[in-house]
């Protein structure tokens, strides 16, 4: 049996349980009535808890039910249909929503004991965020801001092409996260935005602007500031932070500080007290008080939504669940993570990472806002614009699993089977080569435990269903912590502390922002337990040490992007401790979270891949855990029925279809994001299914596991459906934090020193051509032109690299000289030469561009001249090597010549044989590139020996002498550069880059040839060392 301490993921010491208010027996008992609709009304009228729950969830339905006796038959059926769904939810779905369900905390033990006494369930009401926003809007209309009110520039505003844009507009009921506004960047507006980057008093802002622009009238300036506030380019710090546990109190204080003691303040204070009083009233006894509260709150401002958000909890330290469950889930989570590991290359930032390396390299960190600015940097990733990810490479193991799954699926279709069993041995064989250190640090699993009694659980007679996983441990329960009490907060603090201990050299930050649809901000309210925080709305020190976007820098390793703070030498990981959909976050927030998660391989629920949209998916089970419930998709087309048909006409074809596919009696009907448990053999329930099909919707039916059994959580009311959320954290045995001690130090370099425009001492030209023509161009055409302009002293340096991008293959050539001469003489000569190249069809296109120096990549500003000098001589060296091969002066393959060139480069950088082997071993793990080496082993070993010698003419072989003589072209420049690299204590990665760039010049953009050359160089040196050892004996 597996040792629990060896598990990849370990459960937290506590769990959260979610339970519906009504017992499951109420759902089944109601089904026994011949007139279900009438029974539903009676059941509602006799149950004050349901009445209070409906009033909270849908005041309009509450009013409709109160007046149903005066309603038409059609309206009564509509009311009954809505009530049916709500009561089904209150008895069968534990998902927190108003008073429909409650949450509690429990701990692991040797036995199971979960009993709830509903007298102890308490509720917490707090103001709806959208209502607060509507109150603020009304106050702003009716009152004058104090001169001391603080204003700040919206951190989400950005400048492109002379305009300031804002894509993320916060509005009531806003469904468009891509809505955009902009203002022209006049000098005045630029100054206002600049002065407001940090919070500034309105009066101070006005005084500073009037000092800079004395001709502006104050009232016109105030109008402009108000316009910028209305457009949300500027912001008032009045709405409460979503990190506050008391948002309404904070809001009242902020309003008073901004407007003074206006009449509304006293009224809001009274409302606060009444809300607190309502929260103390037992469930089912607060209808009158709640109606009065709604009336009073809507009198202040009517947002169009329920003005209160209400949740309920059962505070207890006595709930226990058998630790067998946690052990089972620990094993299952590792299986799910391994199955998800194959998808790690399906990374939305993969191509963006390549673009970053191409533009900035790996030796530079760049300010976040600059990177995402399309004028200055790369702009936002293409995937954020709705463009699909490119197909990722499928591994051999994943291909085997896909084939096996498809075979099992086809068998289920053929035999009408509803279950596929995952074999432990089969999975183990497919997932042996997975690196556990890459696993994410924490996550939440939400599961259902299907059993008939608590005793059955202790005896091992249970099944677990895992439908939901969230990537950040504790994020599912974070918004309920104020309800669950101090012990729950202490648990959360410990969980986050233990997670951060896994990465001691990493800075973790929470992030908080108001969503574009303001009302969804209710699910984002949570307490911050981390040292650092990025609060976009109300950055206050009491919520954590504040980080702004200006503080954050982006860098890249060879594998991925990373975040850091300026000069910290630590990676920054950004978390959002709530369940708001990250795809709906501002683009800059989404980018921060995706870069942060890119360092880990994440976990997902079971994924069907291409089969995901199939009309039928069988149940997937592993040991005692159901990874996917059986489900069916039903449409009019599947039933072969036409539109404009009545629901009752669908009954026979639906029942025939359900019988054919063995659909169980009790199913969850899912349409969009709505989910309700129905009995397909009960006429009113069946009508709900047929009605959705008749509308033309795609209706998903998911089996209810356990059918009319499977519930075991008890209260004085009966048995309840339940869900459990368990936080898991990575076992510290598999923690392997990356070493970020070599994070580049950011240095402010003047734009004129980094970017050289046409007209400066550098001229940068791109020559687009077929890849097959590159060697001919470099060996024959380029040297003639270069030699001529060098001889005429038009230039004193040049260098080239090859490049491959979406615009086509091309050579990038940089010319250096006196800027007046380059402009007056080189450009006309280039014009004539390029015209000839066009006429001879040797190039496709030609561009002049700005030369952006990769200063950090090559050791800093002090070393850049040495680097460019080496590039000049290495380019000449490459030209001669290509000429030798073209003229058949040497008959070695290009990758063999490249291997010898690499050895020569390392030697002249001061590496001996052992040091060269160690250096090359880091980056040469692809043994496939060794194919063909055997026939070259002896000649390459002999050649390597010659390369490591200093005497040019020690070997009489003409071809070897030609090579060594060619390599001496760059020798002096390389010796000077490498000496400076050592003196500055710079990273050895510079040498790695020089080898890569040389291979690019000589071999082209074919990376497999470079890998082959590196492997051949390594193996040649290993053979040389072996011969030396043998010879010494």
N, C-alpha and C positions, 0 to 999 in steps of 0.2 A: 504494500500500500504506500502511496506517495506520502512523504514527510511534509506536513503542512508548512513547516518552517522553510522548506525549499520552494514554496509557491512563488510565482512571479509577483502576484498581487495579494496583499493582505487586507482583510476587512477592518474598518474602523471598529472601535469598541462598542459603538451604539448604532442604531438604525432608526429611520423614521417610518412610521406606519400611517397609512391613509385609509379612512373608513367612511363609507356613506352613512348618512343620518338614519336611514330606514333599513330594517333588516331585509334580507333577501326573501324571507317568507311573505312579506307584504306584496312583492312582485308576483309570486306564484299564486297567492290567495286571490288577488284581483283577477287573475286569468280564469278562475273558476266561475265567474259570474256571467250569466247569459247576456245581460245588458251591461257591458263593460263601461260604456261612457257614463251611464247614470251612476254606477257604483264608484267611478272615479270622482264624480262631483261630491257624492256623499262622503267618501273617504277624505277628500280635501276639506270639506266643511267641518268635519269632526276632528281635524288634526291641526292645531294652531302652529306647530313647528313647520308644517308644509306651507301654511299661509304666510308666515313670516319669511320663509325661504323664497317663495314666489314673489313677494313684495320686493325683496332685495334684488332678485334676478331680473324680474320684468314687471315693473309697476303697471304697465299697460295691461298685461295679462291679469294681474291682480284685480284691477278695476273691471275688466271684462267678466271675470268670474263672479265678482260681487253683483254685477248687473245682468247676469245671464238669463234670468227669468223674463227680462224685457227684450231679449234678443231673438233674432230670427233663427229658424232651424239650421240654416247654413252657417250662421255665426256660432251657434251652439256646437256644431260639429267641429268647427275650427278651434274653438276653445278646448273641446275634449281632446282633440288631436295634440294640441300643445301641452295640455296637462298630462296626457299619457307619456309623452317624451320626458317631461320634467320629473314625473314620479318614477319612471324607469331609471332615470339618471340618479335620483336620490336613493334608490335601493340597489343599484347594480354598478355604479361607477364611483370609484374612490377619488377621482381627480378633484382637487380643491377648487371650489367655485361657490362663493357666498357661504350659505349655511348648508349646502347640499352634502358636504362631507367635512370631516375634521382630521387634524393631524395629531400625532403623539410621538414620543420617543420611547425606545426600549433598548435593552442590552442583551448580549448573548449569555446563554447559560447551559446547564446540563439538561434542562427540561424546558417545556413550552408552557407559558401561562399568559394568555391575553384575554382579559375581561375588562369591559368598559362599563362604568356607571354614568349614564347620561346626565345625572344631576351635577356631575363634576365637569362637564364640558363647558368651557367658557368661550366667549366671543370677543373679538376686538374690531372695533369700527374705526376707520380713519378716512379722512376726506379723499375723494377721488381727485387725481392729479388734473384731469381735464376741467373739473369744477373749479379748482384753484386757479387755473389759467384763465377761465372765463371771469372769475371774480377780479383778478388782476386787470384784465382788459377793461372791465367796467369802471374800476377805480381810476385807471389812467384816463378814461374819457371824462370823468366827473371831477377830477382833482388835479392840482398842480404839484409837480414834483418839487421836493426841497432842493435848494442849491447844493446841498451836501450829498445828494444821492450818488452812489457809485455807478459808473458806466465803464464797460470794457468792450473791446473788439471781440466779435464772435470768433472763437478759435478755429471754427470750421470755414471761415471766409478765406479765400485765396485769390491771388492776383495773376492774371494771364493777359498779355497783350494790351496793357493799358486799361483794363477793367478789373474790378473786384467782383468775384462771383461767390454765390452761396448756393450749393446744391441741396442742402438738407434743411428744408423749410418746415418748422414745427407748426402744425395747425390741428385744430379739433377735427377728428374723423378724417385725417389726411391719409389717403391710401397710395399716394404716389411719392416714393422715396427719391425719385429722380427729378422732381420739380426743381427749377433753377431760376434765380433772379440775379441781376448784375447791376452795377453802377459804374459810371465812367470815372476813372481815376484822375480827377482834376487835382491840381496841387493842393487845394483846400481840403478835399476829401482824403487825399493821401496823408495830409498832416493830422487830420482828426483820427484816422485809423491808427497812425503811428503813435500818437500820444495816448491812445486808449488801449494799447497792448497790455498794459497792467491796469487794474481798476483805478479810476480817477474820478474825483468829485466833479459833478456837472459844472459847478462854478469855476473850479480850477481849469477845466477844459476850455470853457468859454474865455477866461482871462488869457490863457496861453495863445489861443487862436487869435483873439483880438490884438494881442501884442504883435503876433507875426503878420496879421492882415488888418492893419488899423482902419482901412477904408470900409470894412464890412460892418453893417449895422447889427447890433446884438440880437434884435428880434428875428432878423433873417437867418442869422447863425443858429438860433434856437429852433427855427422851423426846419433847417437842414438836419440838425441833430435828431429831431423828432422823426424825420423821414427815414434816416438811417436806422433808427430804433424800430420803426414800423417794418422796414425791410429785413430786420434782424441782422443787419451788418454790424450794428452795435447792440449791446445787451445791457439790461438792468439786472442787478444781482438781487432780485426779489423772490423769484420762484425758489423753493427750497431745494437743497441738494438731495438727490435720491439716495445718498448715503446716510441721511438723517433718520433716526428712529422716531422722531417727533416732527414730521414735516409740516403739520398745520400750525404748531406753536412757532416754528421757525418762520413760517410764512407771515404770521401776524406780526412778529417782531420786525421782519424785513419791511413790511408795509408801513409800520409806524415810523421806522427809521427813514423811509423814503418820502412819506407824505405828511408826517406829523400825526397828531392825535385827531384824525378825522372821525366822523361819527361812526363809520363802518367798523372801526377798531373795536369799540365796546360791544357791538353786536356779534362780531366774530369771536370775541372772548366768551360771550354767553353761549354761542354755538359749541365752542370747544368743550365747555363744561357739560352741556347737554349730551354731546357725543360720548363723553367719558361716562356719564350716568347711564346712557343706553347700553354701553358695553358691559355694565354690571348686572343687567337684567337677564334672568334665565332664558334659555332658548324657548321660543314659543309664547313668551309673555310680553314681548316688546312691540307688537304690531301697532298699537295706538301711538306709543312714543316715537316709533320709526316714521309713521305717517306724518306726525307733527314736525319731526326733524326735516323730512323731505320738503314739506311746505315752507318752512322757515329758510332752509338753505336755497331753495329755488327762488325765494323772494329776493335774496341777495343777488343771485345770478343763476339763470337756467342754462346749463351747458348742453342740454339735450340728452344727458345720460344720468343714470342713478348717481346722486352726488356723494354717496358713501361706498367705500370698499370694505366688506366685512368678511372676516375669516374666523374659524373656530378651532380650538385645540383642547386636548385632554392632557392636563399636566399630571405626570405620574413617573415614579422611579421604580415601579413594581412590574412593568411589562417585560417578559423574557421570551426569547425564541431560541430553540435548540441550536447550538453551534454547528450541528451537522449541516444546517442550511448554509451557513457562511463558508464552510469548507467546500461544499458542493459548488457554490457560486464562485469561489476562488479558482477552482479548477476550470469551470466553464468560461470564466472571464479570460483565462489564459488561452483557451481554445479559440474564443472569438477574436482575441487580439492577434493570434497567429494567422487566422483566416483574413483578418484586416491588413496584416503586414504586407500582403501581396499588392495592396492598393497604394502603398506609400509613394510610388512613382507618379500616381495620379494626383499630382500636386498643382494647384491652381497658380502657383508662383514659379513653376519650373522654368518656363521660358523667360519670365521676368528676371529670374536669377541670372540666366545667361546674358540678358541685355545689360544687367548691372555690371557683370564682370567685363563685358566688352567695353562699356563706357568708363567705368571707374577702376576696374581691377580689384584685387583682393588686399591691397595695401593701403586702402583709403577708406575712411568713414565719411559719410556725407549726411548733412542735415536732412531729417525726414521730410520737411516741407519742400526742400529743394529737389529731392528725388522724385516726389509726386507732382511737382510742377512741370507741366508739359512744355513750357518755354525754357526753363533752366535745366530740367532733368529728364526723367523717363516718362513722366505722367503716370496716371493710374494704370494698373495692369489691364490688359485687353480682356481678360475674363470678367472684369467688373463691368464691361460694356455689353455683356450678354454674349460674347463670343465663346464658342465651345472649346473645351480642352482638346488638345491633340491626343490621339490614341497613344496609350502607354504600352511599353513592352511587357508581354505576358511571360512570366517565368515558366520553366518546364514543370515545376511543382504545381503552379496554379492551373496550367493547362490540363494536367492530369486530373485535378479536382473538378474542373469545369466539365471534362468529358465524363467523369464518374457521375456527377450531379445530373447531367443531361440524360444519361442512360437510365438512372433511377427515376427521373421525372417521366421519361417516356414509358417506363414500365407502369408507373402510377396511372398514366392516361389510359394505357391499354387494358389494365386489369381493374381500373376504377379503385385503386388503392389510395388511401388518404394519409399515408405516413412513410417517411424516409428516415432510416436509422443511421446516424453517423457512427462509423466504426472507429474505436479508439486507436487500434493498431494502424489502420489506414491513415488516419490523420497524423499520427506520430511520425510515420515514414515520410510524409509530405512536408513536415515542418521541423526537420532536424537542423537545418542550416540557418535558422533564424537567430539573430543577435538580440538577446533579451535586454541588453543595456539600452537599446533604442526605444524601449517601451515608455509610454507616457507616464507622468508622475502620479496622477490620480484621476478618478472618474467616479460617477454614480451609476449604479445599476438599479433600475426599478423593476420589480418582479411581482408576480402573483404566485402564491403557494397553494396548490390544489390538494386538499385532503378532506377527510370526512370528520375528523376530530383532532383535538390537540394531542391525544394519546397516539393517534396514528402517525403524527409527525415525529414524536419521540421514538416510535417503533420503526421509523424509516419508510412508512407507507405514504408517500407524497410525490407530487410532481411540482416542478418549478417552471414557470413561464416567464421568459425574459423579453419583453417587447421594447423597452426603452433603455438607452445608455446616453449619458451626457459626459462630456470630456473633462470637466473640472469638478473634482470632488467637493461635495458640499453645496454645489450651486442649486440643487433641487430644493433643499430645505432652508436656504439662506433667508428668504423673505418671511419665514414663520418664526424666526428665532426670538423676536420680542414676545411672541405668544407662548413659546415653549419654555421660556425662563432662563435663569442664569446658568443652569447646568448644561443646557443646549448651547449657549454661547461659549461656555468653557470647552465643550467638546469641539466646537468649530474652530476655536482658537488653537487647540492642540492639533487638530487635523492639518490646518494650514502651516503651523510651526513645523510639524513632522515632514510635510511635503517640502518645505523650503530647506530643511536640513539635508535633503537628498542632493541639493545643488547649492552648497555653501558659498560658492563664488559667483552666484547669480543673484541679480536684483529682481525681485518680484513686485509688480505694481498692479493694483486694482484699477479699473477704469469705469467711469460713470458718465452717462450722457442721457439727455432727454430724447426719446424717440421722436421721429417725424410725426407719427400719430400719437399725440400727447397722452391719450388715455392709456396706451400700452405701457407708459412709464410706471404704472402701478405694479407691474410684475418685476420692475427693475429695482425697487426699493430694497436695500439691504445694508447691513453694517459692514464697514471695512475693517478687516483684521490684519491687514498687511501694513508694513512701515510706509510704503510709498503708494501714492494714488494719483491718477490723472482724472480730475473732475472738470468736465467741460462746462458745467453750468454755474457752480457756485464754489470755487476752490477756496476752502477754508482749512487752516492748519489743524483744526480740531478733528478733522476726518483723516488726517495722515499727511506725510510730507509730500507737498504738491510737486508734480512734474508737469511741465508744459511741453507742447509739441516742439518748441524751439530748443528744448534740452535734449531731444532724442536724435540719435544718429543711426544711420543704416550702413552696415558693412556686409561683406560676403566672404565665406570660405569657398573652397573648391566645390563643396557639396550643397551649400544653402546660404540664404540670407540670415542676418542676425541684427538685433537692436542693441544699442548701448547708450550710455550717457557720456557726455563729453569728458574724456580723460579719466574714466573710472576703471578701465581695464577689466570690466565685468559685463557680462551679457545682461540685457534687460528682457524679462519675460512679462508680458501684459496679459492679465486675466480679467474676466468680467464675471462676477460671482452671482449670476442670475441666469434665467432661461430665455431671455429675449433672443429672438432669431438673429444670429450674427450677420446673416445676409442682408438684413434690413437696417443694419447700423450704418453710420456715415462711412464713406469709403476709406477715410484715413484710419478710422477705428477698426474696420474690417481688416485693413492691411496690417495693422499692429498685431491683431490677434492671430492672423494667418502666419505671419512671420514667426511669431512666438511658438505656435504649434508645429511649425515646420521642422523644428529640431527633434521632435518626437514622432514615433510611429503610433498613430492613434488607434482606437478601438471603435467598432461599430456593431450594431445588431447584425444578425445573419442577413446576408445580401445575396439575392438570386442572380444578379448580373443581368444578362440579356433576357432571362426568363421573367424578370420582375413584373412586366406588364401582361403576363399570360392570364387568360381568363380563369385559370385554376392553378393554385399552388398548394401542394400537400403540406402536411405538418412535418416539421423537422425536429428530431429528438436526439439528444446525446445523453446517454445514461438516464438520469432522472429529470433532465432539463429539456423543456420544449423551447427551441430557439425560434420557431416560427409556427404560428397556428395555421391550420388549413383555412383557405379563403377562396372565394369565387367572385368573379366580376360578371355582372348581368346587365345587359342593355336591350333595347328594343331590337337591335340587329341580331343579337344572339338568339332572341326568342322568335326571330323572323316575323316581327310584327311591324306594322306601319305606324306613322305618327297620327295624331288626332284620334287615337283610340281611347275608349273609356277604361279606367283602371280595372273594373270588374271583368272586362273582356280579356284581361291578361291572366286571370286566375288559373284557368286550365293549363295554358301553355307554361306558365311559371311552375305550377305544381308538377307537371310532367318533367320539366327540366330539372327541378329540384330532386325528384325521385331518381332520375337517370344518374345524377352526379352525387347521390347519397348525401345531400345537404342535411345536417342535423336540425332538430326542432328549434333549438335556441341559438340565435345568431346575433352578432352585433352588426347592425346596418351602418355603413360609413358612406356618407356623401360629403365630399369636400373635407372640412375639419369637424363635421358633426358625426357623433357616434352614439347609437342608442341600442340597447338590448331588446330584441323582439322575439315573440313566439310565432313562428311562421304558420303554425296550425291554428292560431286564434284569429278570428275574422278581422277584428279591428286592427290588430298588429299586422296581419297580412296586407290589409289595405294600405298601411303606411309604406310598405315595400313597393307595392304595385303603383302607388301614387308617384313615387320618385322615379320609377322606371318609365311611367307614362309621360313624365315631364321631359324625357330624353336624357336624363342624367345617367352617368356611369355609376352604378350602385355596387359597392363592395360588401359582401357578406362574409363575416369572419366567425368561425365556430366559437361558441362559448365552451371553454374547457371545463370538463366535469359535468356539463349539461345541468340537470336539476340537483346536482350534488356538488361537493368540492368546497363548501364554505365551513369554516370552523372557528372564526373569531367570534367571541360571545359578548353580549350585553344583556341587560335585563329585558330587552325587547326581543331577543332571539339571536340567530346567526347572521353574520354580516360578510359581505364581500370585502376584500382587503387587498392593499398593495403595500409593498415594502421597498423603501429606498435605502440602499447600502452604499456607503462611500468606501472605495478601495484605494489603497496607496501602494506604490511600487515597493517591493522588498529591497531594503538597503543593500542586500547582497548583490543586486544587479544594477546598483547605481554606479554610473561611470561618467561623472561630469567632464565636459570638454574643458581643455586648458585654454583659457582666454587671456593668458598673461601676455600674449603677443598681439592683442588687439591694437591696431594702429592708433597712434596718438594724433588727434586732430590738430592741425595747424592752419591758422588763417593765412591763406596765400592770396595775394592780390590777383584780381582777375586778369590784369595785363601780363602777369608773370605766368599764369596758367594757360590762358588761351591766346594763341597767336593767329590773328586774322590776316587775310590777304592784304598786303600793303605793309606788313611788318617785316622783320628779318627772316621770317619763315613763310614759305609758300607750300600749301598742302594740296596735292592733286590726286584724284581718283580716276583710274583707267579701267573701265569695264570691258571685259573680254571673255571669250570662252576659256574655260579652265585648261583645255588642251593647248591653248596658245601661250600660256603663261611662261613656260620654260624658254620657248623660242624668244619671246619678247625680252625676258630678263637676260638671256645669254647673248643675244645678237643685237637687238634694237636699242635697248636701254643704255648699254655701255658706250655706244657711239655718241649718243646725245649727251650723256653725262661727261664723257671725256672732253667733248668740245666746249661745254659751258664751264668746266673746271679750268681748262686751258685758257679760256678767255677771262677768267677770274670773275665770272658772273655769279658763281656760287663758290663756297668753300667747303660745303658738306652736303651730303644727301643720305637718305636711307629709305628702305622700302620694307613693306610687309605684304603678305597676301591676306585677302579677307573674303569671307563668304557670308552673305546676309540675304534677306528676303528680296533686296533690290538686284541681286546678282553677284557673281564672282568678279572680283576686281583687285587690282594692285593699288596700294596706297603709298604714294611717294612724297616724301618731305624734302624740300630744298631749303638750304640755309645760305644767306649772303647778306650784303648790305641792303637795307630795305628800299632805298631809292633805286638801286640797280636792279633788284628783283622785279620791281614794278615796271621800270622803264625798258629793261632789256629781256628779262627771262620770259615774261608773259607774251610778248610778240613772237619770240622764238618758239615757245610752247604752241602758240596758235598755228604757226606754219607746220610744225612737226605733227601736231594732232590732225591737221587737215590731211596730211599725207597718210596717216594711219587710217583715217576714215575712208579715204579713197581706195586704199589697199585692203579695206575690210578687215583690218587687224584689231580694231576696237569697236565696241558697240556704243559706248557713251563716255563722257568725260565731265567731271565736276571739279570745281575749286571749292575748298571747304576751309573751316577753321581747324587749326591744329591744337587739340586740348592735351596738354602734357600730363602724363601719368606720373606726376612728381613723387607721390608717396610710394608708388609701386617700385620705383628704381632708387629709393634710398633718401629722398628729400631734395630740397632745392639745391643744396650744396653739391650733390652728386649728379645732378641732371646733365651738366655739361660733359662729365666723364662718360655717362651712359650714352649720350647722343654721339659722342666721339667713337665709342665702341660700335654703335649701330652703323656708323658710316663705314668703318673698316670691315665689319662683319658682312655688310651688304656687298662690298667689293669681293671679299673672300667667297661669298656665295656665288657671285657671277662667275668667278674663275672656276669654281668646282663644277658648275653646270656646263661651262665651256669644255672642261676636260672630259666630262661624260659624253657630251654631244660629239666632240671630235675623236672620241674613242681613245684618248690618251691614257685613260684608265678604264678597265673593263669590270669594275665592281658594280654590283647593284647599288642604287641610290641609298637604300637603307643601311647597307654595309658602310658606305662612305660616311653616312650620318652618324653611325655608331662610333667610327674612328674620330669624327669631329667632336662628338660629345666627350670622348676620353681626353682629347686635346684641350677642350674647354675646361674640364675639371682640373687637369694637370696645371694649366696656367692660372687657375684660381687658387692654387696652392694645395690641392688634394693629392695625397699619395694613393697607392693602390687600395689599401684597406679603407681609407676615408671615402674614396670614390665608390667602392662597393656598398658601404653603409649608406651613402647619399642616394645611390640609384635604387637600393632595395626598398626605400620608402614608397616609391611611386610605381614599382614594377611588380604587379601581382598577377597579371594576365599571362598565364603560361601558354595560352593558345598562340601567342606571338612567337613562341620558340620554334614553331614548325619550320623546318628547313635549316635550323642552326647547325645540325650535326655536320653537314658538308662544309660549313664555314668555320667550324670550331678551331681547327689547327691554323689555317691561314690568318684568322682573326686574332688568335692568341699571339702569333708571331708579330702581326701588325701592331697589336696593342703594346707589346714589349718595346717596339721601335717608337711608338707614340709617347711612351713614358720616359724616353731618353731625351737628353738635352741636345746632343750633337746632331746637327742637321744632316751631315754627310757621313754618319757612322754606318749607314746601310747603303749598299751599292745598288739596290733595286731602284731603277729609274722611276717606276710608278710610285713607290713609297716616297722617294725624294720629292716628286711632284706634289704629292699630298702635303707633306710636311712643309714644303716651301710655301704652298698656298695658305696653310694655316698660320704661317708667320706674318701674313698680311695684317691680321688682327691682333697679333700677340702683344705688341707694346701697348696698344689701347686697352686690351683686356687686363694686362698686368697693372696698369695705373688705376683702372676702375676697381679691380678686386682689392687692391691695396687700400683704397679709400673706403670700400665696403667694410673691411676689417677694422680700420681705424675708427669708423663711426659705430662699430658694434651692431651693424645692421643685420636684419634677418637673412638667414640662409635661403629663404624663399626667393630672393633676388637672383641667386645663381640658378635656381629652378626656372625662373622666368626667362633668363638669358638663353638657357638650353631650349626652352619651348619656342621662343621667338626665332632662334636660329633654325630650328627644325621647320618652322613655318616658312621661312625664307627659302630654304633649300628643298623641302619635301612637299610644301603646299599645305592645304587645309585638311588633308587626309590624316586624321588623328591615329588611325590604325598603323600607318607607316611610321609615325613618330614613336608609338608604343613599341613597334618591332625594333626600331633602332635603339631605343633605350634598353630593351631586354637583351639584345645582341651585345651592346656595350657592357652590360652587367655580367653576362655569362662569359664574355671574353676576359674580363678582369678576374673573375673567379677562377677561370682556367689558368690564367697567368699566375695568380697567387698560389694555386695548387702546384704548378710546375716549380715555382720558387721554393716551396716547402720541400718538395721531393728532391730538388737539386741540392738543397742545403744538407740533406741526409746522405 
